[in-house]
Every structure is written in structure tokens, then in C-alpha cells.
Amino acid sequence: MADLLGSILSSMERPPQVGDQESRRKAREQAARLKKMQEQEKRQKLEFRKRMEKEISDFIQDTTQTKRKFQPMGKIERSILHDVVEVAGLTSFSFGEDEESRYVMIFKKEFAPSDEELEAYRRGEEWDPAKAEEKRKLKELAQKEAEEDALRGPSTVNPATDYKDKYSHLIGKVAAKDAAHTLQANKAYGCVPVANKRDTRSIEEAMNEIRAKKRLKAEDGDPAGARS
């Protein structure tokens, strides 16, 4: 009987200690705070959405407005606004370099922004339709002139002066091809024109004459001839 009673008592859970009770109380309080925060956040989102729906409805009914710029807002608020705009059949974009400065702009469908207008907002600039139209016309005019130049083909450039006159101090007044026939080579370098040479004999005839002169000198007893 004692063993049976001991086994029953050992299988039963021990009563919670003071430390365990405190941990459980803190966990319950934390869960309650979290639930309250979630409910509060949900309520705030719902209120913000209702406010945006009212502002979008007023914007649609106002015939004097074609676009509207909102103040910077957080990511969640921007997401809600984009959703409201899409449901209303409008167009919206977010602009801004960093998270703190990002804002939403909405447009009526019939006044959707052009690519040039969007680029201006992305650069942080104000959109000026008059300046944009002037820039567009100038671009079209430049493109038209470029096409006309392409059709005309490459233009012929006539120099104001002849290159021979410009460089006459270097090449002279006579054309280089004609001047080549009048140049006289320097005899010190052996570059004498064939027409100016007096001796027109062949090399073999000249060598025979030199040998003959040497033999005559040798026969006359000339020392120089003997050494040769």
C-alpha cells in the first residue's frame, strides 16, 4: 500500500513555485500588451484608410485638380494609399531619395504623367509644361536638321588657300615631281647624274686602260708600279 501511494504521489505534478508563477504572469501581461498593440495598429490603419478614401473622393470630384502631392509618409501608409488609389481608378507614384522623404503623388487617368514629367519628379524638380514643350520642339528641330544633312550627304570643303602656297617656304613654288628633274647632286658624295659624267666607257674598258698604264710604269722602272 505504501509503495502504491508513493508511486501515485510521485506521478502528480508538483505545485508551481513562486518563480514559475511570476514568469507565467509576465508572459500573460506581455501577450496582452502585444494583442493591444496589434489591435491599436489595426485600428490606426483602418482610420488612415478611411481618411485617404475621403481625400481621394474629394480629389476625384474636384474638376480643377489633375494631380495631388501628399506629405512624406511611412512605407505602410504609402502602401495603403496606393491601394486606395488603384481601387479608385487613379494613378500613383512614389518619389524621394530616402525613406524619410518619400511621398506619393496621384494623377487622374486622363492626365497621367509623361516620362519626362516623371523624370523631373525623380530628380526633385518642379514640372514646367511650357519649358518641356519648348525643349521638345528644339529636339524635333535638331533631329529634322540632322536628317536633312544626312540626305544631302557629306559636304565638300574647299580650302581658302592652296597647300602649295601655304608651304612654299618648304617645298618651293615648283611641284616636287618637276623639281626632282632639276636637282643637282653634290659631287662630294659621288651622286653625279649620268648625263653629267664625261667618261662613258664601260668598267671593263677603264680597267684595261689602268692595267696598261701600270705595265708601262713597271717597264720604265717606276717604284710605285713595282709595288703594285
Backbone as a ProteinNet text record, in pm:
[ID]
protein_1_A
[PRIMARY]
MADLLGSILSSMERPPQVGDQESRRKAREQAARLKKMQEQEKRQKLEFRKRMEKEISDFIQDTTQTKRKFQPMGKIERSILHDVVEVAGLTSFSFGEDEESRYVMIFKKEFAPSDEELEAYRRGEEWDPAKAEEKRKLKELAQKEAEEDALRGPSTVNPATDYKDKYSHLIGKVAAKDAAHTLQANKAYGCVPVANKRDTRSIEEAMNEIRAKKRLKAEDGDPAGARS
[TERTIARY]
82.4	0	85.5	191.7	282.1	347.9	389.5	454.2	357.3	231.6	132	105.9	93	69.4	187.7	308.5	428	436	398.6	403.6	301.1	180.5	76.9	122.1	179	224.6	338.2	427.7	540.5	496.2	386.2	337.1	260.7	211.6	137.7	233.5	184.6	268.4	288.2	408.7	435.9	366.9	324.8	263.4	364.6	320	413.6	484.2	608	686.7	660.1	711.9	689.9	751.4	870.5	936.8	859	803.8	724.9	599.5	532.8	412.8	443.1	554.8	593.7	623.1	690.6	721.8	594.6	499.4	374.4	294.9	298.1	225.5	283.9	415.5	481.1	450.9	448.2	417.9	276.4	180.4	41.5	30.7	100.6	97.3	158.6	268.3	331.8	240.8	176	83.7	-33.3	-79	-190.5	-148.2	-26.8	22.6	39.8	92.5	111.4	-22.3	-120.7	-252.5	-313.5	-293.7	-345.4	-278.2	-146.1	-72.7	-118.8	-141.8	-188.7	-326.4	-412.4	-546	-539.1	-450.6	-435.4	-380	-279.7	-224	-328	-405.9	-511.2	-613.5	-647.2	-744.3	-687	-558.9	-495.3	-490.3	-459.7	-457.9	-596.2	-697.1	-833.8	-874.4	-839.8	-871.5	-797.4	-669.6	-592.5	-652.3	-693.4	-753.5	-883.2	-965.9	-1090.4	-1062.1	-959.4	-925.6	-876.1	-793.9	-743.3	-857.3	-951.4	-1065	-1145.6	-1161.6	-1234.3	-1157.7	-1026	-946.1	-942.4	-933.8	-933.1	-1068.3	-1176.3	-1309.7	-1325.1	-1275.3	-1280.7	-1196.1	-1082.5	-993.7	-1060.7	-1130.3	-1197.3	-1307.6	-1380.1	-1491.5	-1446.5	-1323.7	-1271.9	-1222	-1294.3	-1258.1	-1139.4	-1097.2	-984	-850.4	-851.1	-727.3	-706.6	-585.4	-548.6	-446.9	-380	-282	-273.9	-217.4	-202.8	-78.9	-9.2	112.1	84.6	109.4	90	219.6	205.4	321.4	396.2	527.8	601	533.4	534.2	471	547.8	517.7	586.8	548.4	620.9	600.5	460.6	410.4	278.8	171.4	182.7	84.6	86.6	207	215.4	148.5	168.8	108.4	-44.5	-98.7	-243.9	-295.1	-223.9	-266.3	-263.7	-157.8	-150.9	-269.4	-306.6	-417.9	-549.4	-571.6	-694	-700.6	-587.4	-582.6	-615.5	-559.8	-584.4	-732	-793	-934.9	-1019.1	-975.1	-1049.9	-1027.5	-936.8	-912	-818.9	-730.6	-634.4	-494.8	-398.2	-258.2	-177.3	-82	0	145	236.9	380	441.2	547.7	624	754.7	794.8	918.6	993	1123.1	1204.2	1326.6	1438.7	1565	1569.7	1528.3	1537.5	1398.7	1393.5	1265.5	1192.8	1266.7	1203.2	1139.6	1191.9	1143.4	1052.1	1024.3	942.5	796.5	735.7	597.7	524.9	394.9	310.4	245.6	243.5	168.7	64.4	-57.5	-165.1	-208.3	-254.2	-293.9	-425.5	-507.1	-625.6	-584.2	-658.7	-619	-598.2	-684.5	-673.3	-558.7	-497.1	-383.7	-260	-244.8	-130.1	0.1	103.1	226.7	305.7	379.9	469.3	599.4	680.8	810.5	898.4	892.3	972.4	928.1	796.8	745.7	788.6	781	823.5	971.9	1053	1196.6	1224.4	1147.2	1164.3	1133.4	1027.6	993.9	1100.4	1152.7	1257.4	1384.1	1409.1	1525.3	1497	1375.4	1339.4	1308.1	1269.8	1242.6	1092.3	1053.6	914	891.6	774.6	742.2	684.7	748.4	702.9	661.8	532.7	488	537.3	543.8	587.2	733.3	818.4	959.2	975.7	896.1	904.8	865.1	761.8	717.6	824.5	886.6	993.9	1112.6	1146.9	1256.4	1224.1	1096.3	1055.4	1065.7	1024.4	1031.4	1176.4	1264.1	1404.5	1465	1424.9	1475.4	1428.5	1301.1	1248.4	1318.1	1345.6	1412.9	1554.8	1626.9	1762.1	1761.6	1662	1653.1	1621.6	1534.4	1500	1620.6	1699.4	1819.2	1921.3	1932.1	2025.6	1983.2	1852.3	1804.2	1827.8	1808.2	1832.7	1980.2	2068	2212.4	2250.3	2186.3	2217	2173.7	2060.9	2013.1	2101.9	2155	2243.1	2377.3	2416.2	2544.2	2655.8	2778.5	2892.1	2919.7	2946.2	2973.3	3118.6	3144	3279.7	3338.8	3453.1	3518.5	3625	3613.3	3712.2	3804.9	3933.8	4025.5	4041.6	4060.7	4075.1	4204.7	4309.3	4438.4	4488.8	4572.1	4631.5	4745.7	4757.1	4860.9	5000.2	5016.6	5149.3	5191.7	5093.4	5125	5154.3	5077.1	5095.6	5231.8	5279	5406.1	5513.6	5505.6	5604.1	5744.2	5751	5882.9	5949.3	5868.7	5925.9	5946.6	5850.8	5861	5886.4	5890.2	5916.8	5794.2	5803.7	5691.1	5669.6	5775.8	5766.3	5718.9	5635.3	5587.7	5704.7	5691.5	5803.1	5843.6	5747.6	5779.4	5862.5	5827.7	5904.6	6039.7	6041.9	6167.9	6269.6	6227.2	6320.1	6409.9	6364.8	6445.3	6552	6535.1	6629.5	6732.1	6717.2	6813.6	6947.8	7056	7192	7250.8	7297.8	7353.9	7489.2	7528.8	7658.4	7765	7867.6	7972.1	8058.2	8059.7	8142.3	8094.4	7966.3	7911.6	7902.9	7954.1	7954.7	7822.8	7727.4	7595.1	7586.6	7655.1	7658.7	7566	7477.4	7387	7463	7408.3	7474.5	7498.4	7407.4	7422.6	7541.4	7583.8	7695.5	7831	7830.7	7958.8	8023.7	8153.2	8226.5	8269.4	8308.3	8358.5	8241.1	8215.3	8103.8	8149.5	8279.5	8331.9	8277.6	8284.2	8241	8346.3	8311.7	8406.3	8520.8	8492.8	8597.9	8699.7	8653.2	8746.4	8831.8	8772.8	8850.6	8955.3	8920.6	9017	9131.1	9101.1	9209	9305.8	9251.7	9339.4	9427.7	9370.4	9451.5	9562.3	9530.8	9634.2	9745	9704.7	9806.8	9900.1	9846.5	9930.8	10024.9	9978.2	10064.3	10178.9	10149.9	10256.6	10364	10318.5	10415.9	10503.7	10447.6	10527.4	10625.9	10578.9	10668.6	10785.7	10757.9	10865.2	10966	10917.8	11006.7	11080.9	11057.9	11128.7	11071.1	10947.4	10883.3	10862	10913	10895.8	10751.5	10670.4	10527.9	10463.3	10504.9	10448.3	10499	10623	10678.7	10603.6	10566.5	10495.6	10355.4	10300.2	10164.7	10179.4
-120.1	0	124.6	121.1	237.4	260.6	151	166.8	222.6	180.4	230.3	377.8	417.8	558.4	644.1	590	666	687.5	585	597.9	698.3	701.6	797.1	939.2	959.9	1094.5	1142.1	1051.8	1091.3	1125	1065.4	1091	1222.6	1274.8	1400.2	1518	1628.4	1746.7	1818.9	1873.2	1949.3	2084.6	2142.1	2274.8	2376.9	2471.4	2570.2	2648.5	2672.7	2750.5	2899	2979.8	3124.5	3181.5	3133	3181.7	3147.4	3029.5	2987.5	3071.9	3102.6	3184.6	3325.2	3381.3	3516.6	3517.7	3415.4	3407.1	3397	3314.5	3300	3430.2	3502.6	3630.1	3730.5	3735.9	3827.5	3789.6	3661.1	3616	3655.3	3640.8	3677.7	3829.1	3906.2	4052.3	4093.4	4029.7	4060.6	4025	3912	3872	3969.5	4017	4112.4	4245.2	4290.3	4416.1	4402.3	4287.8	4266.1	4266.5	4200.9	4197.5	4336.6	4413.1	4550.3	4636.3	4619	4694.9	4656.8	4529.8	4484.6	4541.2	4539.2	4595.2	4745.1	4814.4	4958	4989.3	4910.7	4929.9	4902.3	4800.7	4768.2	4880.7	4935.7	5045.6	5170.1	5197.4	5313.3	5298.4	5179.9	5155.5	5175.8	5126.9	5140.4	5287.3	5362.2	5504.9	5579.8	5545	5610.7	5580	5457.1	5419.6	5497.5	5509	5583.1	5729.3	5784.5	5924.2	5941.4	5847.3	5854.3	5836.1	5747.2	5727.7	5856.2	5929.9	6056.9	6159.5	6167.8	6264.7	6229.9	6103.8	6062.5	6092.5	6071	6100.4	6249.8	6332.8	6478	6518.4	6453.7	6484.6	6451.9	6339.9	6299.5	6398.5	6446.2	6536.3	6679	6712.6	6847.2	6853.2	6924.7	6932.8	7024.4	7102.1	7193	7125	7006.6	6935.4	6818.1	6807.2	6692.3	6601.7	6654.5	6576.6	6631.8	6551.3	6595.8	6531.7	6610.4	6564.7	6555.1	6438.7	6417.5	6444	6465.8	6484.5	6351.3	6356.3	6231	6144	6015	5920.8	5789.3	5704.8	5577.9	5477.6	5366.4	5264	5203.8	5177.6	5117	5212.9	5340.9	5440	5455.5	5455.2	5466.4	5346.2	5229	5108.6	5117.1	5166.1	5180.6	5282.2	5395.2	5499.3	5447.7	5376	5319.5	5225.2	5148.2	5054.8	5130.4	5235.7	5316.1	5381.9	5433	5498.8	5399.4	5279.5	5178.9	5139.9	5124.1	5089.1	5201	5327.4	5441.7	5462.9	5389.7	5402	5517	5556.1	5663.3	5604.7	5693.1	5653.3	5718.2	5644.6	5698.8	5655.2	5742.6	5714.4	5763.9	5697.5	5740.9	5802.7	5912.9	5981.7	6013.6	6037.4	6070.9	5983.1	6043.2	5970.8	5870	5909	5819.5	5793.6	5704.4	5661.1	5775.1	5863.9	5971.4	6077	6091.9	6197.9	6147.6	6018.6	5965.4	6006.9	6043.4	6089.7	6030.5	6046.6	5990.8	6104.8	6088.9	6179.1	6097.8	6152.9	6083.6	6167.1	6098.8	6163.6	6102.8	6186.1	6134.7	6065	5962.2	5877.6	5957.2	6052.6	6128.3	6229	6246.5	6337.9	6263.4	6139.5	6059.1	6127.5	6125.9	6197.9	6130.3	6212.6	6160.6	6113.7	6048	6001.2	6119.2	6229.9	6348.2	6408	6409	6463.6	6376.6	6245.1	6155.4	6171.9	6187.4	6206.9	6335.1	6439.9	6565.2	6545.7	6474.6	6449.2	6362.6	6267	6181.1	6259.8	6363.8	6450	6555.5	6556.9	6655.6	6792.1	6798.3	6924.8	6943.3	7069.9	7100.5	7085.7	7036.7	7015.6	7142.8	7191.4	7311	7270.6	7261.4	7217.4	7307.1	7439.4	7532	7506	7492.6	7464.4	7328	7232.2	7098.7	7102.2	7180.7	7190.5	7259	7363.4	7431.4	7337.9	7261	7165.1	7058	7015.6	6913.6	6966.2	7091.3	7149.9	7165.3	7208.4	7221.7	7085.8	6983.8	6849.2	6801.3	6827.4	6787.5	6863.4	6994.1	7073.7	7022.4	6989	6936.7	6802.3	6719	6589.5	6606.3	6702.5	6727.8	6778.1	6868.3	6918.3	6807	6718.2	6606	6514.4	6491.1	6406.4	6471.9	6603.4	6674.4	6671	6686	6677.5	6539.3	6436.8	6300.2	6277	6336.7	6321.5	6395.5	6510.6	6586.7	6518.9	6437.2	6369.5	6454.7	6400.9	6475.5	6601.4	6709.4	6837.4	6844	6911.8	6928.6	7057.6	7046.2	7162.3	7211.9	7337.5	7399.5	7485.4	7451.7	7532	7671.2	7769.2	7907.9	7929.3	7854.9	7870.2	7735	7734.3	7609.9	7569.6	7439.3	7395.1	7425.2	7434.3	7464.9	7605.6	7699	7836	7844.6	7767.1	7773.5	7720.7	7616	7555	7579.3	7693	7722.2	7740.6	7784.8	7801.7	7667.6	7559.3	7427.5	7349.5	7358.3	7277.4	7360	7492.2	7576.5	7595.4	7685.4	7713.9	7605.6	7530.9	7427.4	7298.9	7225.5	7098.1	7004.8	6920.7	6834.5	6740.3	6692.4	6598.3	6664.5	6790.6	6862.3	6905.7	6944.5	6990.9	6879.1	6757.2	6645.6	6634.9	6676.8	6667.7	6776.6	6882.8	6994.8	6991.8	6897.7	6893.5	6842	6903.1	6859.6	6797.1	6675	6606.9	6664.5	6656	6703.2	6602.2	6651.9	6561.8	6506.4	6575.6	6528.4	6394.3	6359.5	6232.6	6131.6	6168.8	6074.8	6059.5	6145.3	6134.4	6228.3	6196.4	6278.3	6217.4	6297.8	6242.1	6179.5	6076	6004.5	6096.4	6191.2	6281.7	6374.2	6398.9	6491.5	6421.4	6289.7	6218.8	6228.9	6267.4	6277.6	6141.1	6050.5	5918.5	5825	5789.4	5699.7	5558.6	5530.5	5398	5295.6	5169.8	5062.6	5038.5	4968.4	4939.2	4852	4758.1	4669.2	4746.8	4842.3	4924.8	5011.4	5066.6	5152.1	5071.6	4949.4	4866.9	4822.8	4794.5	4756.6	4871.9	4993	5109.8	5130.7	5111.8	5128.9	5024	4900.7	4796.3	4827.2	4878.5	4912	5020.1	5119.7	5227.1	5172.7	5079.3	5021.8	4942.2	4868.9	4790.9	4884.5	4996.6	5093.1	5149	5179.5	5232.9	5128	5003.9	4898.5	4877.1	4888.9	4870.7	4985.8	5102.7	5220.8	5220.7	5121.8	5115.1	5203.3	5236.8	5321.3	5240.2	5286	5207.9	5184.7	5287.2	5271.2	5161.4	5152.1	5046.4	4910.9	4904.9	4775.1	4721.6	4812.3	4765.9	4716.1	4767.4	4721.1	4585.2
0	0	0	78.7	86.1	-48	-113.3	-244.2	-346.9	-343.4	-437.8	-416.7	-289.5	-259.2	-300.3	-284.2	-323.4	-473	-546.9	-692.2	-741.7	-676.9	-716.4	-688.5	-572.9	-536.5	-627.4	-664.5	-749.2	-891	-937.3	-1073.1	-1082.7	-973.3	-971.4	-990.3	-1061.4	-1081.4	-949.8	-941	-821.1	-831.2	-723.9	-727.4	-779.1	-859.5	-914.7	-806.5	-829.2	-736.1	-757.5	-667.2	-675.4	-802.9	-838.9	-959.7	-1085.2	-1092.8	-1208.7	-1222.6	-1112.9	-1116.3	-1168.7	-1128.5	-1173.9	-1322.7	-1373.7	-1517.1	-1598.9	-1550	-1621.8	-1622	-1512.8	-1504.1	-1603	-1610.8	-1704.8	-1849.9	-1877.7	-2013.4	-2052.7	-1954.8	-1984.2	-2008.7	-1930.4	-1947.6	-2081.7	-2120.4	-2248.7	-2366.1	-2357.5	-2463.1	-2472.6	-2357.8	-2357.7	-2419.6	-2386.2	-2444.5	-2595.4	-2638.6	-2781.9	-2854.8	-2797.6	-2860.1	-2865.9	-2761.2	-2758.5	-2863.8	-2880.6	-2981.2	-3122	-3143.3	-3274.1	-3305	-3206.3	-3226.4	-3252	-3180	-3199.2	-3338.4	-3381.6	-3514.6	-3622	-3602.8	-3698.4	-3706.2	-3590.2	-3585.6	-3653.1	-3632.5	-3695.3	-3847.1	-3893.6	-4037.8	-4097.4	-4025.9	-4075.5	-4079.9	-3977.9	-3974.4	-4084.7	-4106.5	-4212.1	-4348.4	-4369.3	-4497.4	-4522.4	-4418.8	-4434.6	-4467.3	-4403.3	-4430.4	-4572.8	-4621.9	-4758.7	-4858.8	-4829.4	-4918.6	-4931.4	-4818.9	-4822.5	-4906.9	-4889.3	-4965.2	-5113.1	-5145.5	-5286.5	-5350.4	-5276.5	-5329	-5356.3	-5265.3	-5286.3	-5406.3	-5423.3	-5535.4	-5669.4	-5674.8	-5798.4	-5834.8	-5735.6	-5760.8	-5792	-5756.2	-5783	-5927.8	-6012.6	-6154.6	-6181.3	-6082.3	-6101.5	-6076.5	-6017.3	-5984.6	-6079.7	-6128.7	-6212.2	-6143.6	-6041.9	-5966.6	-5824.4	-5736.1	-5597.4	-5536.6	-5459.8	-5391.7	-5242	-5183.1	-5039.5	-4963.6	-4836.3	-4750	-4733.6	-4701.8	-4679.9	-4574.5	-4597.9	-4504.9	-4504.8	-4408.5	-4393.9	-4500.9	-4500.6	-4602.7	-4595.2	-4473.1	-4458	-4507.2	-4470.9	-4515.1	-4667.4	-4727.2	-4872.8	-4939.8	-4881.2	-4937.4	-4932.7	-4822.6	-4810.6	-4912	-4927	-5020.3	-5164	-5201	-5336.5	-5361.8	-5261	-5277.6	-5295.3	-5217.1	-5229.8	-5367.3	-5414.9	-5546.1	-5657.6	-5647.1	-5750.3	-5753.9	-5637.5	-5631.9	-5692.8	-5675.4	-5727.4	-5876.2	-5936.5	-6079.4	-6114.5	-6022.9	-6047.7	-6062.8	-6081.8	-6096.4	-5985.4	-5929.4	-5821	-5836	-5786.3	-5788.5	-5658.4	-5617.8	-5500.4	-5546.1	-5482	-5514.4	-5384.8	-5397.7	-5280.6	-5272	-5228.7	-5223.7	-5109.9	-4989.5	-4873.7	-4816.7	-4718.8	-4663.1	-4592.1	-4528.8	-4453	-4543	-4664.2	-4752.6	-4864	-4869.1	-4978.7	-4961.6	-5073.9	-5073.9	-5194.1	-5196.8	-5301.9	-5379.9	-5513.2	-5599.6	-5673.7	-5681.8	-5752	-5872.1	-5976.8	-6101.8	-6149	-6208.2	-6274.7	-6403.7	-6441	-6553.6	-6681.4	-6707.2	-6831.3	-6828.6	-6712.3	-6700.2	-6648.2	-6690.7	-6648	-6690.6	-6607	-6638.2	-6749.5	-6824.5	-6928.4	-6864.6	-6944.6	-6893.7	-6852.4	-6930.2	-6896.5	-6763.5	-6740.2	-6613.3	-6496.2	-6512.4	-6404.8	-6374.4	-6479.5	-6458.3	-6381.4	-6408.3	-6334.7	-6186.3	-6154.2	-6013.7	-5946.8	-6020.3	-5962.4	-5932.4	-6011.3	-5986.1	-5880.4	-5829.2	-5728.1	-5786.4	-5913.8	-5980.5	-5999	-6012.3	-6043.2	-6193.4	-6229.8	-6370.5	-6430.1	-6538.9	-6609.4	-6750.4	-6779.8	-6912.7	-7024.7	-7001.1	-7106.4	-7144.7	-7045.4	-7073.2	-7138.9	-7096.3	-7156	-7302.6	-7335.9	-7475.2	-7560.1	-7505.7	-7579.2	-7602.4	-7501.7	-7514.1	-7618.4	-7621.8	-7718.4	-7861.5	-7883.3	-8017.2	-8063.7	-7972.4	-8008.2	-8044.3	-7972.6	-8000.9	-8136.9	-8169.5	-8300	-8412.7	-8391	-8492.9	-8517.5	-8408.7	-8423.5	-8496.6	-8467.6	-8534.3	-8683.2	-8715.3	-8855	-8933.3	-8874	-8940.9	-8962.2	-8864	-8878.3	-8992.9	-9006.9	-9116.4	-9251.2	-9261.5	-9387	-9424.5	-9324.5	-9351.6	-9401.4	-9346.4	-9389.4	-9533.7	-9573.9	-9711.1	-9810.9	-9769.5	-9859	-9878.4	-9788.7	-9799.3	-9742.6	-9744.7	-9689.1	-9770.4	-9704.6	-9770.6	-9813.1	-9928.2	-9980.3	-9925.7	-9864.8	-9804.7	-9900	-9944.7	-10032.5	-9949.3	-9945.1	-9863.4	-9921.4	-9833.4	-9876.6	-9954.2	-9921.7	-9989.6	-10032.3	-10138.5	-10185.9	-10093.3	-10069.9	-9976.5	-10028.3	-10163.2	-10219.1	-10183	-10184.1	-10145.4	-9996.7	-9916.4	-9772.3	-9729	-9801.2	-9763.5	-9869.6	-9938.6	-10043.5	-9986.2	-9858.1	-9797.4	-9770.4	-9777.8	-9754.4	-9883.3	-9976.1	-10097.6	-10221.5	-10205.8	-10321.5	-10407.5	-10504.5	-10591.7	-10696.1	-10731.7	-10834.4	-10770.5	-10837.5	-10785.5	-10760	-10660.1	-10620.1	-10732.2	-10809.1	-10916.7	-11024.6	-11060.8	-11161.6	-11108.1	-10980.7	-10923.8	-10913.7	-10907	-10893.4	-11015.8	-11132.8	-11253.7	-11258.8	-11182.6	-11188.6	-11077.5	-10982.4	-10872.3	-10919.5	-10868.2	-10898.6	-10773.7	-10783.5	-10667.7	-10633.9	-10508.8	-10463.1	-10503.4	-10580.4	-10630.6	-10519.2	-10403.2	-10292	-10240.4	-10262.3	-10217.7	-10330.2	-10448.4	-10558.4	-10627.2	-10596	-10656.5	-10776	-10883.2	-11003.6	-11105.9	-11168.1	-11269.1	-11383.8	-11442.3	-11551.7	-11669	-11691.4	-11805.6	-11788.4	-11660.8	-11637.3	-11637	-11640.2	-11639.7	-11777.4	-11781.2	-11908	-11958.6	-11867.3	-11904.7	-11922.3	-12046.1	-12075.1	-12108.4	-12081	-12111.6	-12013.8	-12054.4	-11966.7	-11860.4	-11758.5	-11649.5	-11699.7	-11785.4	-11836.4	-11917.9	-12000	-12079.9	-11989.1	-11887.7	-11796.9	-11723	-11676.3	-11604.2	-11695.4	-11817.4	-11911	-11931.5	-11940.6	-11960.1	-11837.8	-11717.3	-11594.5	-11588.5	-11624	-11620.9	-11721.8	-11834	-11936.2	-11886.8	-11819.1	-11765.1	-11659.1	-11578.2	-11475	-11537.2	-11643.8	-11708.9	-11767.9	-11823.8	-11879.4	-11769	-11655.8	-11545.6	-11494.4	-11491.7	-11442	-11537.9	-11664.5	-11762	-11757.4	-11718.2	-11706.8	-11576.6	-11489.7	-11361.6	-11255	-11260.1	-11158.3	-11031.6	-10914.1	-10788.2	-10750.9	-10773.8	-10736.6	-10814.9	-10943.3	-11026.8	-10983.1	-10930.9	-10888.2	-10767.7	-10678.2	-10557	-10590.3	-10696.6	-10728.7	-10785
[MASK]
++++++++++++++++++++++++++++++++++++++++++++++++++++++++++++++++++++++++++++++++++++++++++++++++++++++++++++++++++++++++++++++++++++++++++++++++++++++++++++++++++++++++++++++++++++++++++++++++++++++++++++++++++++++++++++++++++++

